[in-house]
């Protein structure tokens, strides 16, 4: 199993054993029923990309290309236009359309309005590498006042640190749905680890540590069976891996690895075709994960 798989099993056990059921939840399932969750607080995970710790789950297929495309939409195209995202083949945000074809003054809109990425991250890392102000914060109250509709940013802040030849990144997330998005090796970790790789390449460093902090992490009540299935799959994979290792049938180093085209040095020229995923063999079939909207 990957490091992310192990983190995921630990996180599922933690929520199932220690999670608190919320009251009067804002989200609802598609049938209008209140979407209750069990949640825990202050969850932190760390991966060192320089040592091969790429955060992707193998207990179910992760749509890693779609996840990375969302980063292009937010930080490269600096857009909140869902049509642009749909043209990239991604429909993550369709259910959160506020009625004007956008997800509100959020994410890419905020990046563009305040020049949060090129100036405060890319240029600042190049011009003042050991500075401590390399921060991209999408939690902008002015945006919420100007457009109150729309889900407020979940993964809302990145903090970047140069450490000799490495670039490290900290992701701060106020809230996360463990299984479909925020959990170990799922969409959010895959896409922000890829973002770290892109920024490191653009600024002339090697990708280093990726640390992910989630303040409130949840499993929806209608995802409990799926959570237990992931534990079952982890047990199966662990046993298979143990037997293969015992018989010297696999290389311990053959873990999933995301590769970025070494010829691309400009963040704004990078595309999804510059990425390839090696050694990724997720367990199937895919799981259906009902969401609260």
N, C-alpha and C positions, 0 to 999 in steps of 0.2 A: 504494500500500500504506500501511497505518497504521504508526505508530511501533512498535506491538507486533509487527506482521508482520515488520518489519526485524529487531527484536530476536530474534524466533523463529528466523528463518533463520540468524542469527549463532550462536544457541545450539545449533541442530541441528548445524551444521558443526563447532562447537567440540567437542561430545560425540563425533560420529562420527570426528573426526580425533585428538582428544586424550583421549577418555574412558578411564577405567580400568575393567576388568571386575571386579566385586566377587567375593568368595569367601564360601562358606557363607551365602547369603542367607536371611534370616528368611522373606520372603514366598514363596508357591508359587502357580503358576497353578492354575486350577480343576481341571485333570486331575492335580494333585499334583506336577507337575514343578517343581523349584526355579526360581524366577523371578529369573534373573540380570539385572543391568543394567550399562550403561556409564555412568559418572558423572564429573562434574567438580565442583570445589568453589568456593565463594565467588563466587557469581553475583549481580550487582546491576543493577537497572534502575530508571529514574526517569521519571516522567511529571508534567507540570505541568497539572493539570486546568483551571487558570485560563486556560491558553493553548490549550485544546481537545485536549490529549493524553489522550483517554480510552483506557485499555488494553483493547482487544478485538481478537481475531484475526479476520481476514476470509478466511483460507485454508481454513477449515472452519467450519461453524455452531457457535456457542457457546450453550449453554442458559443465557442470561444471567438469565432470570427465576428458574430453579431455583437458580442460584448466589446470587442476592440473598436468596431465601427462606431459605437456610441461615443467613444473617446474622440474620434475624428469629428463627429458632429458637434460635440461640446467645445473642445479645445482647439481644433484646427479650423473648422468652419464657423465656430462661435455662433451657433444657431439654436433657436427653439422651434423652428419650422418643422412640423412633423412630416410634411411632404418630402423634405430633403432626406430625412431619416428613412422614410418608407422607400424612397428611390434607391437607398443603399441596401434595401432588403431587410430592414429592421423595423419591428412593430411593437417594441417594448412599451412605448408610451401612448399607444393609440387609445387605451382605456382612460387615460388622463387628459385627453383633449378637452380644453375648457370651452370649446365651441367655436374657436376662431382658427383652428388648424394648428394650434401651438399647445404647449404644456404650461403656458403662462410666462411671466417674466422670471424665468428660472434658468439655471445651468448656463447654456451657451449664450443666452441673452445677457445674463449677468457678466459673464466673462468679457463679452464685447463692450458692454456699457462702461465698465470700469477698467478696461485693458488689464485684466487680472493675470493673464498668462504670459503673453509675449514680453511685456514690460517687467512684471513682478517675479516671473520665474525664469524664462529662457534668457532674457537679456541680463537680469540681475545675477544669475549664476555665472554667466560669462564675465561680467564686469567686476563682480565683487564675490568671488567664489566662497570665501570663508565668512561672508556676512551671515547674519542670523535672521534676515528679513525675507527669505525666499518663501513666501506664504501666498497661497491662492485660496481665498476665503469666499465661498459662494453664498454665505449667509449675510445678505445685505437687506437690512430692514426697509430701506427706501424702495427696493423692488417690491416688497410685500405690500407697502402702502399704495404704490402706483398701480399694482395689479394684485388684488387680494386673492383672486381665484388661482387655483393650481396647487399641487402638492409641494410643500416646502422641501428644499433639498435634503436628501438623506445623507449621502456621502458628500459633505459640504466643504471640507477643508483638506488641503495637502500642504505639508511643510517639508522643505527640501534642504538637505545638508550635504555639503562636500566634505568627504573624509579621505584625504590624500587622493588616490587615483579613483576613488569610488564616489558615487552619488547615492545617498540614502533618501528614502521618502516615507513620511508618516501620513497615513490617511485617517482622518477623524470622521466618524459617522454617528449621527445622532440616533438613528433607528435603522433596524435592518430585519428583513424577513430571512431567517436562517436558510431555509432549504432552497428557495428559488433565486436568491440574490446575494445576500450579505455573507452567507456562511463560508466556511473554509473551502477554498478551491472553486467557489461558484462565481457568478457573473462579475460581482464587484471586485473580487480579488484578482481575477484573471485580467480584467480590463485595466485596473490601476497598476498592476505589475507590468503590463505591456506599456502603459504610459511612462512608467519609470524607465523602461528600456529605451523608449523613443527620446525622452528628454536627456538621458545620459548620453546617447549617441550624438544628439544635436549640440550638446555643450562640451563634448570631448572627454567624458568620463565613462567608467564602467558601471553598470547597474550593481548596486550593493544591497543593503538591507531594505526590506519593505515591511513596515509595521502597520497593522490594521487594528484600530480601536473602535468598538461599537458600544455605544452607551446603553442602548436598550435593544436586545436581540430576541426575536420571537419565533414561535412556531404556531401557525394557525390551527384552530381546533379541528379543521377538516383536513389537516396534513399529518395527523398523529400516526395513522396507519402507514403512510409513506415514510415517515421518520423511522418507524420500526423496521420497515423493509430495508432501509439503508443500513441499519445495524446488522440485519441478517446478511446482507451482501458483504459487509465488511468482514464478518466472521468467515464467510466462504472464501473471500479473496485472501484473507490472512492465512487460512489453512493451505490454500493452493500455493501461495508464495513460500510458505515454510517448507512444504514438500519439495518444491522446485529448487529452493536454495540447498536443501539437504542433499539433493541429487546432482548439484552443480549444473542445473539445467538453464539457469538464467544468470545474467550479469546484474549484480547489485546496482550498477551505475546506469542501467537502462530505464531511467525514469523519464516521464514526460518532460519535454523541453521545448520552449518557444524560442524560435530563431528569427532574428531580424536581419534583413538584407544588409551586409556590411558595407555596401557601396552607398547607402543612403545616409547622408549626414545632416540634411535639413528637415526639421520637424514637419514643415509645411509641404514637403514633397513626398512624404511617406504615405503609402496606401496599404490596404489590407493585403494586397498581393506581395508586399515586402515581408510578410510574416508566413512562417510555416511551423507546424507543430509536429515534433518528432516523438516517437514511442508512446503515442496516446492511444490506449485501448480501453475505453470505458465499458463498464458492464451495462447490458441492455436487458429488457426494454427500458425506454424512457418512462419516467413517472409523471403522472398528471398531478399538478399542484394547484388546487383552488386558491385564488387570491382574494384578499379584501381590497375593495376599490374605494 
